Amino acid sequence: MADQNAHIRAAIGRLLAEKTGVAVISMRESIAELLARTGAALAVENLQDMLLEMAEVRGMTVALDV
């Protein structure tokens, strides 16, 4: 599970890096993109939590449009 979390966090980091300069990102679109990239078996709620945490650190806002 720890390896999977590291893989997902790396994917989130890449996704957020691609969106550098964007003030607000879509939760729905970001989660869909992460699921497509990683094929993660994590619950969507866990992905949302990780995305929110990592986006906040980067000063990005996530639109809760789920």
N, C-alpha and C positions, 0 to 999 in steps of 0.2 A: 504494500500500500504506500509506503514511503517513496518508493521509486516512481509510482504512478503520480503521486502528488508533486514530486519534483518535475516530472515530465509536463504535467498540466501547468504548473507555475511558469515553466520555461515558455510554454506556448502562450500563456497570458502575457508574459513579458514581451514576446515578439509581437503579439497583436497590438499591445499598447505602444510599443516603439513605432510600429507602422502608422499609428494615429497621432504621433507627436505633433503638437500644435493645435490639435482639435480640442476644443473646450468641453464638449459634451459628446459622449458616445452612447449608442443604443444598447441596452441590456439584451434585448431580444436578438438583435443582429450579432452582437458579440458572442453570446452563448451559442447560437447556431453555428457561427464560424469556428468556435472552439471545439464543438462536438464534431464538426466535419474534419478538422485538422487532427484531432487526437483520438477520436473514436472512444472517448472516455466513458467508463462505466460508472462514474461518480454520479450521484444525484445532482440534478440541476441546481438545487438549493446550495449545494457545496460549491459548485462552479460559480454561482452568483456571489457567494460570500468571498471567495478568492478574488474574483474580478473586482468587486467593490473595494476590498482591502488594498489590492495592488494599484488600482486607479487612484485611490485617495492619496497614496504615497507620492504619486506622480502629479498630484494637483488636478486630476481630471474628474469631471462629474459624469456619473452614469445615469442616463434617463431610465427610470424604472417603468419601461413600457412593455413589460412581460405580459 
